[in-house]
Amino acid sequence: MLKMNHISKIFPGVKALDDVSITIGKGEIHALVGENGAGKSTLMKILSGAYSCDCGDIVVDGEPICNSTPAMMIDKGIAVIYQELMLLENRTVAENIFIGRLPKNKFGMVDYKKMREETLRIQKELCLDLDPDAKICELSVAKRQMVEIAKAMSRNAKIIVLDEPTAVLGEAELEGLFKILRDLSKKGITFIYISHRLKEIFELCTHLTILKDGKMVESGKVEDYDVDKLVNRMVGRDMSDIYPAKERHVGEEILHVQNLTRKGILNNVSFSLRKGEILGIAGLAGAGRTEILRAIIGADPIDNGNIKICGKDVKFNSPKDGIKAKMGIVPEERKTQGLMLKQDIIYNTSISSLKKFGKLFLNTKKEKETAKYYSDMFHIRPGNVYTITQNMSGGNQQKVVLSKWLATKCEILLVDEPTRGIDVGAKQEIYNILNDLVKKGMSIIMVSSELPELLGMCDRIMVMNEGNMTAIVDAKDANEEMLMSYATCELAV
């Protein structure tokens, strides 16, 4: 079906791919795994025609492809669905599926009736439930992904690349996506599946290929691997102790939240946070986890409730007030909310603490030294503090966001999905950083959709369901089943 033979690609100063060969059969769901920077994205951009390779060749259905372009690869039946979906927000489902090739009637006008009929035909084929006339901006992320898959199938795609397709999906949406992929694979459609979520790879994929530092480590059937073996091949080191030991001294109460209410979103939520503690927040999508963090720091208004820091009442009308009270927030969407992607590490590290670097004139030397200090402390790669953050891996971007808040000398840090879209090796680094921070006296509230992460990192875990707090449990006494039961209200406090 697909062969990529001896592919190499060199960028200035970096060998992104080094003699990579991969073979993928018809109907496979083939996982492409490796740490950030392993070469997965570069290899897929070469397959899609976005990049040319310096050496090697591509063969699709026995036909060699030379001097490929994106349009040529689409014609050959190759489609790529990126994590940042490529859809027009203010256009309909039908228009997005047929964008660039809208059907015309005999008068040269767009044939909306035919386009709608074709959209319904494709949806029926895929067992999708979408309104062809709905605008993309009205759809959930899960339904937008379905539109992307429908668009690919409308172009007779034979090979579909999915890049981190489940990063923002809930469990039910995840199952829906998996069913569609399995059904299509039975019909001979081939999928290349890129994900850092190893659980999904074992649940969904039939085969896998491991990349490391631009080289192909090995390929095989998923059934021949377990988690430990796969992780060891990916990172080249033992990851059995991915979570650091909780050698912490939890002190006095530093934050007290009483009856936090935001109509229709949060209902009388009460909890406390102690010095040197990590308090986790678990719950399903839409439970109100992110909204708690935003309300605490002043990003969203509250209708009722009381917040105390070190025993004193506080009222925040904006995040600026929260920052003044020595709070910081690492948001769920680091690329849009946590970083200025077109700016360098220096700019992003200092942006929340500019007064520290001068009142009238910016002390650029001190600013650079601060960025370098945290860059060295967190082993941010590359080590050049003039690096533009959009060119960095997810793990290194997250370290820059953490650096920004440490530069403010914050004492309470709110972190929302701290390891989303980050490879397993970088996850361990983030865990170690957070653990070191609380050992030094910082207090952290952590929202995560990954229950093992909450159990491995937190001292206590608060569980939310539809805006209500259903439990606060000691992590040492909890397990995944218990947390899920509280999250679905099968158990109640």
C-alpha positions, -999 to +999 in steps of 0.1 A: +000+000+000+026+026+011+064+025+012+086+053+022+122+042+014+154+057+029+139+091+036+163+118+048+156+155+054+181+181+066+172+216+078+198+242+086+219+227+114+195+198+120+191+163+104+154+159+110+152+125+093+180+100+087+175+071+063+139+063+075+121+034+059+085+025+067+060+001+051+023+003+058-003-023+045-038-017+033-064-014+060-039-010+088-043+015+116-006+022+120+007+042+149+037+065+144+052+071+178+082+088+193+092+118+215+087+153+203+115+160+178+117+124+168+107+133+132+071+122+130+057+155+117+085+159+092+079+124+078+042+131+074+048+165+058+070+147+032+042+121+027+017+149+022+039+168-003+043+198+020+081+190+022+104+175-003+129+148+009+166+152+003+170+114-002+146+085-007+114+078-025+077+072-018+057+043-034+019+042-032+001+011-045+033+001-064+036+035-081+067+056-074+059+092-068+085+119-077+086+157-070+053+155-050+032+185-042+002+186-017-022+186-047-005+156-063-006+136-030-043+144-025-050+131-060-030+099-050-055+094-022-034+108+007-051+131+033-037+147+064-060+158+093-039+180+116-045+187+153-054+223+143-083+215+120-082+232+086-118+242+083-136+275+074-155+285+106-182+305+089-190+281+061-213+251+063-204+215+067-212+208+030-191+237+018-162+226+039-164+191+026-163+203-010-142+234-006-121+241-038-143+218-059-178+230-054-202+213-078-216+235-105-248+234-125-251+240-163-251+277-157-218+277-139-234+284-105-227+264-074-251+235-072-261+236-036-287+209-039-262+184-054-236+194-028-260+188+000-271+154-015-234+143-018-228+154+018-257+133+030-245+103+009-210+105+025-224+109+060-246+078+055-216+059+043-197+069+074-227+066+098-223+103+107-250+126+122-242+160+109-264+188+095-250+197+061-262+233+065-247+238+100-218+262+102-185+249+115-184+274+143-216+258+157-200+223+160-180+206+187-144+197+181-154+160+177-180+169+150-154+191+133-131+161+131-159+141+115-162+168+089-125+165+082-128+127+078-158+132+055-138+157+034-110+132+031-134+104+020-151+127-005-117+129-022-115+091-023-087+091+003-069+057+007-045+068+033-055+092+061-030+107+085-044+117+119-022+140+140-031+140+177-068+135+169-080+130+205-062+158+223-095+176+233-120+147+231-141+133+259-145+095+264-178+092+245-164+113+216-133+091+216-153+059+213-172+074+184-140+083+166-125+049+172-156+032+158-155+052+126-118+044+121-123+007+127-152+006+103-132+024+076-101+002+081-123-029+075-132-013+041-095-010+032-088+026+043-054+029+059-047+052+088-015+066+101-022+075+137+001+100+156-006+102+194+013+106+227-015+087+244-001+052+246-034+037+259-051+047+227-024+031+206-029-003+223-067+001+222-070+011+185-039+004+164-028-028+146+008-019+138+033+007+149+066+023+139+089+040+164+111+070+156+138+085+177+161+114+169+151+113+132+158+075+129+135+045+126+140+024+156+117-005+147+083-015+133+060-043+144+025-054+154+010-037+184+002-070+200+040-077+203+045-047+227+035-037+262+037-002+276+071-007+292+087-021+261+072+006+238+083+034+261+118+020+265+122+019+227+108+054+223+130+072+249+159+048+253+156+047+291+136+031+319+103+050+325+088+027+351+090+054+378+075+082+357+060+099+387+085+113+413+083+102+449+060+125+470+086+136+496+068+168+505+061+187+537+025+200+534+021+231+555-006+255+566-036+265+545-027+291+519-059+293+498-095+289+510-124+289+486-160+289+500-192+285+480-177+295+447-207+300+423-211+310+387-247+305+375-251+275+353-214+266+356-202+263+392-224+255+422-212+263+458-178+248+453-157+248+485-121+236+491-087+246+505-051+244+493-021+240+516+014+252+513+036+226+495+006+207+482-007+196+448-045+195+448-058+177+417-092+184+400-108+154+382-140+152+362-154+147+327-154+173+300-178+201+309-176+194+347-163+228+355-126+221+361-111+248+340-138+272+351-127+268+387-092+279+378-104+308+358-127+320+386-100+318+412-075+339+393-101+365+382-104+356+345-141+349+349-166+368+372-183+349+400-219+354+412-212+342+448-185+329+470-155+339+490-118+335+484-091+339+510-053+338+506-033+334+538-065+341+558-073+374+541-103+380+519-095+388+482-115+398+452-100+396+418-117+415+389-091+404+364-060+380+361-039+411+368-053+411+403-045+374+408-010+379+396-005+407+421-015+383+448+013+359+436-008+335+416+000+322+381-019+301+356-007+276+330-037+274+307-051+244+288-043+259+254-006+269+258-003+279+221-032+304+221-034+314+258+000+307+274+025+319+248+032+346+222+043+321+196+060+346+173+081+358+201+113+343+216+119+326+249+132+359+265+100+378+256+077+350+268+096+345+301+094+382+311+060+392+298+042+387+331+068+404+352+080+434+331+081+458+361+108+436+376+130+445+346+127+483+348+100+510+351+110+535+324+134+515+304+137+477+301+168+462+315+173+438+285+205+423+301+186+413+332+157+401+311+180+378+291+198+365+322+164+356+338+153+337+306+187+319+305+185+310+342+151+292+338+162+278+304+192+261+320+172+251+351+145+233+331+168+221+303+148+240+277+159+229+242+173+244+221+194+264+247+193+296+227+170+320+244+164+339+212+145+308+198+110+316+186+086+296+207+064+284+178+094+264+166+098+245+198+083+211+209+052+210+231+073+200+262+097+228+258+069+253+252+053+242+284+086+247+302+087+283+289+051+289+303+063+276+337+093+299+335+071+329+329+052+323+362+083+314+382+098+347+370+068+365+388+078+347+421+042+333+423+033+312+453+001+295+440+002+280+405-029+268+387-020+243+359-046+231+334-038+198+315+000+203+320+011+175+298-015+176+270+002+170+236+035+162+252+055+130+247+062+106+275+098+117+281+088+153+283+059+144+306+084+130+332+104+162+330+073+183+337+063+161+366+098+165+381+096+203+377+062+205+395+074+182+422+105+203+428+083+234+430+061+221+458+091+207+477+103+243+477+070+255+492+049+264+461+012+253+461-003+239+429-039+231+417-037+207+388-065+199+364-060+168+343-081+144+322-055+117+328-065+099+361-031+081+365-015+116+363-036+129+391-031+098+412+007+099+406+012+136+412-014+149+437-017+148+475-055+152+473-080+151+444-112+170+441-138+155+418-163+176+398-196+167+381-216+193+361-204+222+382-207+204+415-180+191+438-188+154+444-157+144+465-123+154+479-101+123+485-065+116+495-047+104+464-030+075+484-065+061+492-079+065+457-079+046+424-092+053+388-125+035+394-133+055+425-125+088+408-146+079+377-175+068+400-175+102+417-171+120+383-202+102+370-221+105+403-223+068+408-208+076+442-216+107+463-200+123+493 
